[in-house]
Amino acid sequence: MAAVLRILLFVSLGFSGCGVLADETAQQLYETYQDSILRIEVITPGMEKKASLGTGFVIGEENLVASNFHVVSSAVHEPDRYRLEWSNTRGERGQLSVVAVDVVHDLALLKADHPLASPLVTTGLPKKGAELYSLGHPLALDLSIVAGTANGLLENSIYEKIHFSGGINPGMSGGPALDQEGRVVGVNVASAGNSVGFLVPAHYVDVMLMRADPDGESPDITRQIGEQLIENQDRLINELLESEWPTQTIGKFQVPGEVSSRLDCWGDTEPETDDHKYLEVATNCNGRDAIFLSDRQSAGSISHQYFWLATDSLSPRSFYRLYQQHNNSRFIGGADETDVGNFTCSTRFVNLSGQSFKANVCARPYKRYPELTDFMVLMAMTGHPKQGFLFTLDLSTVTLENGMRLLERFLEGFQWIE
C-alpha cells in the first residue's frame, strides 16, 4: 500500500509540475510577444464604431500584419463602407490597408503606414502532441492566451488545417498559435466548440509574403481572389480526374465510390417493411470545408449523392409520386443576386448502360469572377414503374469546362448490373 501511495503521489506531483511549466511558458510568451499581436477592427466611418473584429500579428516586416481573410472581407468587398484599424495592448491605434490575400486558405496581409513591432517568425508543422499557445481577442476581450495541443492535420479536409485542442473563440481569428519557442506554427481560423479548434499552417503565410508586393501600386484584390479561385478549382478537378476511383453498388447500379480521401462519405439503407413500403439506399460524399468569400457566400465545395428507391408494395402511381418527391436539387449556397446570376439549365435524356436518364445540368455565373460558375447536376432514371435511381453533383466556383469534365468521368463509371 505504501508503494502504491508513493506512485500516486509521484504521478500527482508530476502532472502538477507540468501544469506549472505550461503556465510559466504561457506567461513568458505573452510578455515577450504581446506587442506584436494586434486587435483588427472593421470600422464603419461616420459612426466610428466597429462592425466586426479579429486578431492579427506582425510578420515579415515591422509594418506588415497577417490575419484571416474572413476578418477583413467586409472592407475588401465594400471599401466605401468600411475601413480597417489596428490597436495594441498599449492603446495605440492606426489604419490598415489590404495588400494581399490567400482566399483559399483564409489569409490576408495588411499594411500599416509606420512600424508596429518586431515581426514574429514562422516554423513548420508541429508534431502531434506538441504544446501550442493560441493568442487573440476572444469575444472582443483583451488579448488572451490559450494553451492547447497539436493533433496533426485535419483528416478528410479539402483545405489543410491543423487540428488544435484548445479554446479558439470568436475574435481570436487571425491570431497566431505559437510553439514553446514563440514561433508561429499556425493561424487561428475556426472552432467547432468543445475545445476543438483549427489553424491554417504557417507555411501558407510564408507563401503569401513571397507573392506580395507591399510597396507596389494599390493591388486589385478582387482580381487576386478570382485568379486564386480559378487556380484552386483547376487543381482540385485535375487531382480528382487523375486519381483511381473505386466503385460501389447502389441498388442495381455500379457507380464511382469514394473518389477522393478529401471527401467525407456517408451511407445508409432502410429496408422495405410493412410500415416503410419501399427500399431506400442513400450515399452522400462532400467536403467538410469550403472557401470563405463573404458572410453569405462560400466557394470550392464539392459534393455528390446517389439515391436508390425500389418497392414491391406500392402501386406504380404511388411510387411515381414518392420518386418525384425525392427528385429535387440539394444545392446549398447563400449567394444572392449581388453575387451570382440566375441558374441556366439544360434538360435532355441520356442513355447510361442501357438505362434512360433525365438529366438537368445547371450553372450560374459569378458576377465578380465571371469565368466561374456554380455547377449543379440532377439525374433521374426513367422507364421503371417500381425502381428509381437519382444522382446529384454539386460544385461551387468551377469553370463550366471543369464541371463538365468531372460529370463525364462520373457517368463513365455507371454500369447497370441486373
C-alpha positions in Angstrom: 0.0 0.0 0.0 2.8 2.4 0.8 4.4 1.7 -2.6 1.1 2.5 -4.3 0.7 5.7 -2.4 4.2 6.7 -3.4 3.4 6.1 -7.0 0.2 8.0 -6.9 2.0 10.9 -5.1 4.7 10.9 -7.8 2.1 10.9 -10.6 0.2 13.7 -9.0 3.3 15.8 -8.4 4.5 15.1 -12.0 1.2 16.4 -13.5 1.3 19.4 -11.2 4.8 20.2 -12.3 3.8 20.1 -16.0 0.9 22.4 -15.3 3.2 24.9 -13.6 5.6 24.7 -16.5 2.9 25.3 -19.1 1.6 28.3 -17.1 5.1 29.7 -16.9 5.6 29.2 -20.7 2.3 30.9 -21.5 3.2 33.8 -19.2 6.6 34.2 -20.9 5.2 34.0 -24.4 2.5 36.6 -23.6 5.0 39.0 -22.1 7.5 38.6 -24.9 5.2 38.8 -27.9 2.1 40.8 -26.8 3.3 43.9 -28.7 3.4 42.0 -32.0 -0.2 40.8 -31.7 -3.0 43.3 -32.6 -6.7 43.7 -32.5 -8.0 44.2 -36.0 -11.3 46.1 -36.3 -13.6 46.7 -39.2 -14.8 50.3 -38.7 -18.0 51.9 -40.0 -17.0 55.5 -41.0 -19.3 58.2 -39.7 -20.5 56.1 -36.8 -16.8 55.3 -35.9 -18.0 52.1 -34.4 -16.6 48.6 -35.0 -18.7 46.4 -37.2 -16.6 43.3 -36.5 -13.2 42.4 -35.2 -10.5 39.8 -35.1 -6.8 39.5 -34.4 -3.6 39.8 -36.4 0.2 39.6 -35.9 3.2 41.4 -37.2 5.1 39.3 -39.8 7.8 39.7 -42.4 8.4 43.4 -41.8 7.6 45.7 -38.9 4.6 47.3 -40.7 3.0 44.1 -42.1 0.3 42.2 -40.4 -1.1 38.7 -41.1 -4.7 37.9 -40.3 -7.7 35.9 -41.7 -9.4 36.9 -44.9 -12.8 36.5 -43.2 -11.8 39.1 -40.6 -11.2 41.8 -43.2 -13.6 40.6 -46.0 -16.2 43.3 -45.4 -13.6 46.0 -46.0 -12.3 44.2 -49.1 -15.7 43.8 -50.7 -17.1 47.2 -49.6 -14.2 49.6 -49.2 -16.5 52.6 -49.4 -18.5 51.3 -46.5 -15.7 50.1 -44.1 -12.1 50.7 -43.2 -9.6 48.7 -41.2 -7.8 49.7 -38.0 -5.4 48.1 -35.6 -4.8 48.6 -31.9 -2.3 47.1 -29.5 -2.2 46.4 -25.8 -0.8 49.9 -25.1 -3.9 51.5 -26.5 -2.3 52.8 -29.7 -4.3 52.8 -32.9 -3.9 53.2 -36.6 -5.2 52.4 -40.1 -4.5 49.4 -42.2 -4.8 48.6 -45.9 -5.0 45.2 -47.6 -2.0 44.4 -49.8 -2.5 40.7 -50.5 -4.8 37.7 -49.8 -4.8 34.0 -49.9 -8.5 33.4 -50.1 -8.2 29.6 -50.4 -6.5 29.4 -47.0 -8.4 32.3 -45.5 -5.4 34.6 -45.1 -4.8 38.3 -45.6 -1.7 40.5 -45.5 -2.3 44.0 -44.2 0.0 47.1 -44.1 0.3 50.0 -41.6 1.8 53.3 -42.5 4.6 53.0 -39.9 6.5 50.3 -38.0 4.4 48.5 -35.4 6.5 45.9 -33.6 9.0 43.2 -34.1 7.8 40.6 -36.6 7.1 37.1 -35.4 8.8 34.1 -37.1 7.1 31.1 -38.6 8.0 27.5 -38.5 6.9 24.1 -39.9 4.1 21.8 -38.8 4.2 20.8 -35.1 4.5 17.2 -34.0 1.3 15.5 -32.8 1.0 16.1 -29.1 3.1 19.3 -29.1 2.0 22.0 -26.7 0.8 25.1 -28.5 -0.3 28.6 -27.4 -3.1 30.4 -29.2 -3.4 34.2 -28.8 -6.2 36.5 -29.7 -9.0 38.7 -28.6 -11.9 36.3 -27.6 -15.3 37.8 -27.7 -13.8 41.3 -28.1 -12.0 41.0 -24.8 -8.4 41.9 -24.1 -5.5 39.9 -25.6 -5.7 36.4 -24.2 -3.5 33.2 -24.5 -4.9 29.7 -24.5 -2.8 26.5 -24.2 -3.7 23.5 -26.3 -2.3 20.5 -28.2 -1.4 19.9 -31.8 -3.2 16.9 -33.3 -1.9 16.8 -36.8 -3.6 17.9 -40.0 -7.4 17.5 -40.1 -8.4 14.3 -41.9 -10.8 14.4 -44.9 -10.3 18.1 -45.4 -10.0 19.7 -48.9 -8.0 22.6 -47.4 -5.2 21.9 -45.0 -5.8 22.8 -41.3 -4.1 21.8 -38.1 -6.4 20.2 -35.5 -5.8 22.2 -32.3 -7.2 21.0 -28.9 -7.8 24.4 -27.4 -10.4 27.1 -26.9 -10.4 29.3 -30.0 -13.3 31.8 -29.7 -14.8 34.4 -32.0 -12.4 37.4 -32.1 -9.3 35.2 -31.9 -9.5 34.6 -35.7 -6.3 35.7 -37.4 -4.2 35.4 -34.2 -1.1 33.3 -34.1 -0.6 29.9 -32.5 2.9 29.6 -31.1 5.2 26.8 -30.1 7.1 26.9 -26.9 9.9 28.8 -28.6 7.5 31.5 -29.7 7.5 30.6 -33.4 4.2 30.8 -35.4 3.0 27.3 -36.3 -0.4 28.3 -37.5 -3.1 31.0 -37.7 -6.3 30.7 -35.7 -9.1 30.2 -38.2 -12.1 28.3 -36.8 -13.6 26.4 -33.9 -16.1 23.5 -33.6 -16.6 24.2 -29.9 -15.7 21.9 -27.0 -12.0 22.9 -27.4 -11.8 21.7 -31.0 -10.1 24.4 -33.0 -8.4 24.7 -36.4 -5.3 26.5 -37.5 -4.0 27.4 -41.0 -0.5 26.0 -41.3 2.1 28.9 -41.1 3.8 28.0 -44.4 0.8 29.5 -46.2 1.7 32.8 -44.6 5.2 32.5 -45.9 3.9 31.8 -49.5 1.6 34.8 -49.2 4.5 37.0 -48.1 6.7 35.8 -51.0 3.9 36.6 -53.6 3.0 40.0 -52.1 4.4 43.4 -53.2 3.7 45.6 -50.2 5.5 48.6 -51.7 3.8 48.3 -55.2 0.8 50.1 -56.5 -2.6 49.6 -54.9 -3.4 45.9 -55.6 -6.6 44.7 -57.3 -7.7 42.3 -54.5 -10.8 41.2 -56.5 -8.6 40.1 -59.3 -6.3 38.2 -56.9 -9.3 36.4 -55.5 -10.6 35.4 -58.9 -7.2 34.1 -60.0 -6.8 32.1 -56.8 -10.2 30.6 -57.1 -9.5 29.5 -60.7 -6.2 28.0 -59.8 -7.7 26.2 -56.9 -10.6 24.6 -58.8 -8.2 23.6 -61.6 -6.0 21.9 -59.1 -8.9 20.1 -57.3 -10.6 18.9 -60.5 -7.3 17.7 -62.1 -6.5 15.9 -58.9 -9.8 14.1 -59.0 -9.6 13.2 -62.6 -6.1 11.8 -62.4 -6.8 9.5 -59.4 -8.1 5.9 -59.5 -11.8 5.7 -58.5 -13.1 2.8 -56.5 -16.6 1.5 -57.3 -19.7 0.7 -55.2 -23.0 -0.8 -55.8 -26.2 1.2 -55.2 -29.3 -0.8 -56.0 -28.8 -2.2 -59.5 -26.1 0.2 -60.5 -22.3 0.0 -60.1 -21.1 3.6 -59.7 -17.9 5.5 -58.6 -17.4 5.3 -54.9 -15.2 7.5 -52.7 -13.5 9.4 -55.4 -11.2 11.3 -53.0 -9.9 10.9 -49.5 -10.5 14.6 -49.1 -14.3 14.0 -49.2 -16.3 12.7 -46.2 -18.7 9.9 -47.3 -21.8 8.6 -45.5 -24.4 6.0 -46.4 -27.5 4.3 -45.1 -30.1 1.7 -46.1 -33.7 1.5 -44.9 -35.4 -1.8 -45.9 -38.9 -2.2 -47.2 -41.2 -3.2 -44.3 -45.0 -3.1 -43.5 -44.5 0.5 -42.2 -41.9 1.6 -44.7 -43.2 0.3 -48.1 -40.1 0.9 -50.1 -36.3 0.1 -50.1 -34.2 3.3 -49.7 -30.5 3.4 -50.2 -28.6 6.6 -50.0 -24.9 7.7 -50.1 -23.5 11.2 -49.8 -19.9 12.5 -50.2 -18.9 16.1 -49.5 -16.1 18.2 -48.4 -16.1 19.2 -44.8 -14.9 22.7 -45.6 -15.2 25.4 -48.1 -13.5 28.7 -49.0 -14.9 31.8 -47.2 -15.8 34.6 -49.7 -18.3 36.6 -47.6 -20.7 36.2 -44.7 -23.3 34.8 -47.1 -21.1 33.2 -49.8 -18.6 30.3 -49.8 -16.6 28.7 -52.7 -14.7 25.5 -53.5 -17.2 23.0 -52.2 -17.7 19.5 -53.8 -20.5 17.0 -53.2 -22.2 14.1 -54.9 -25.1 11.8 -53.9 -26.7 8.6 -55.1 -30.2 7.6 -54.1 -31.9 4.2 -54.9 -35.6 3.6 -54.4 -37.5 0.3 -55.0 -40.8 -1.2 -53.9 -42.8 -4.4 -54.1 -45.8 -2.9 -52.1 -46.6 0.4 -53.7 -48.5 0.8 -57.0 -46.7 2.4 -59.9 -48.7 5.6 -59.4 -47.9 5.8 -55.7 -44.2 5.0 -56.4 -44.1 7.7 -59.0 -45.3 10.3 -56.5 -42.7 9.1 -54.0 -40.0 9.3 -56.6 -41.0 12.8 -57.6 -40.7 14.0 -54.0 -37.1 12.8 -53.9 -36.2 14.2 -57.3 -35.1 17.7 -56.4 -31.9 19.7 -56.2 -29.9 19.7 -53.0 -27.5 22.6 -54.0 -26.7 24.7 -50.9 -25.4 28.2 -51.4 -26.0 31.5 -49.6 -25.2 33.8 -52.6 -27.8 36.3 -53.7 -28.3 38.4 -56.8 -25.5 40.7 -55.9 -23.0 37.8 -56.1 -24.3 35.5 -58.8 -26.7 35.4 -61.8 -29.6 33.0 -62.2 -29.2 29.3 -62.9 -29.4 28.4 -66.6 -30.4 24.8 -67.1 -30.2 22.3 -70.0 -32.5 19.3 -69.8 -32.1 16.2 -72.0 -32.5 12.4 -71.9 -29.3 10.4 -72.0 -28.6 6.6 -72.1 -26.3 5.1 -69.4 -25.5 1.4 -69.6 -28.8 0.7 -71.4 -30.9 2.8 -69.0 -32.6 6.1 -69.8 -32.0 9.2 -67.5 -33.5 12.6 -67.5 -30.5 14.9 -66.9 -30.7 18.5 -65.7 -27.4 20.4 -65.9 -27.4 23.9 -64.5 -24.9 26.7 -64.0 -25.0 30.2 -62.7 -22.1 32.7 -63.2 -20.3 34.7 -60.5 -20.5 38.4 -61.1 -17.2 39.3 -59.6 -15.4 36.3 -61.1 -17.1 35.8 -64.5 -15.0 32.8 -65.5 -16.5 30.8 -62.6 -19.9 29.2 -62.0 -21.9 27.2 -59.6 -22.5 23.8 -61.3 -25.4 21.6 -60.4 -26.4 18.3 -61.9 -29.6 16.3 -61.1 -30.2 13.0 -63.0 -33.2 10.6 -62.6 -33.5 7.2 -64.1 -36.8 6.7 -66.1 -38.7 3.8 -67.5 -39.1 1.6 -64.4 -42.5 1.7 -62.6 -41.2 0.5 -59.3 -37.5 1.4 -59.3 -35.7 4.7 -59.3 -32.1 6.0 -59.2 -31.0 9.6 -58.6 -27.6 11.1 -58.9 -26.6 14.7 -58.0 -23.3 16.5 -58.4 -22.8 20.0 -56.9 -19.7 22.1 -57.4 -19.2 25.7 -56.4 -16.9 28.1 -58.2 -15.7 26.0 -61.1 -15.3 26.7 -64.7 -18.1 25.2 -66.9 -15.5 23.2 -68.7 -14.2 21.6 -65.5 -17.7 20.9 -64.3 -18.5 19.0 -67.5 -15.2 17.1 -67.3 -15.9 15.8 -63.8 -19.5 15.0 -64.7 -18.4 12.9 -67.8 -15.9 11.0 -65.6 -18.7 10.1 -63.2 -21.1 9.0 -65.9 -18.4 6.8 -67.5 -18.5 4.7 -64.3 -22.2 4.0 -64.3 -22.9 0.3 -65.0 -26.3 -1.5 -64.8 -25.7 -4.9 -63.2 -29.1 -6.6 -63.3 
